[in-house]
């Protein structure tokens, strides 16, 4: 219903944000292409951030390489810090080896903004809950 209703293209940003969150919560892989497209191309950062986070609710997302690829690209290229933050959080929740590489890279970069370091530290705890493997990064 969400994919066919037109709410994902509504003129109002907040309507699109809520629609993308709802699409993610449906949890069906059929929503992934739409979420990826919105994360890349929506004009509003709130929608791009919501799409990035909504991807984590999709069933089987940790096995979808294109999702992680898109999150990494958005982390590196999106101009908005809220979208970048959402990408880090999402990579932590998806939690595979490639996400771990990006997250540990953020933590090792002394020039990184505190917002991203904090998000990466939480993401690392999502991926490696005990933190035993990376104590030097969490100090």
Secondary structure, DSSP 4 states (H G I P E B T S, - for coil): -HHHHSGGG-SSHHHHHHHHHHHHHH--GGGHHHHHHHHHH-SSHHHHHHHHHHGGGSTTGGG-HHHHHHHHHHHHH-S-HHHHHHHHHHHHHH--HHHHHHHHHHHH-TTS-HHHHHHHHHHHHHHSTT-GGGGGG--
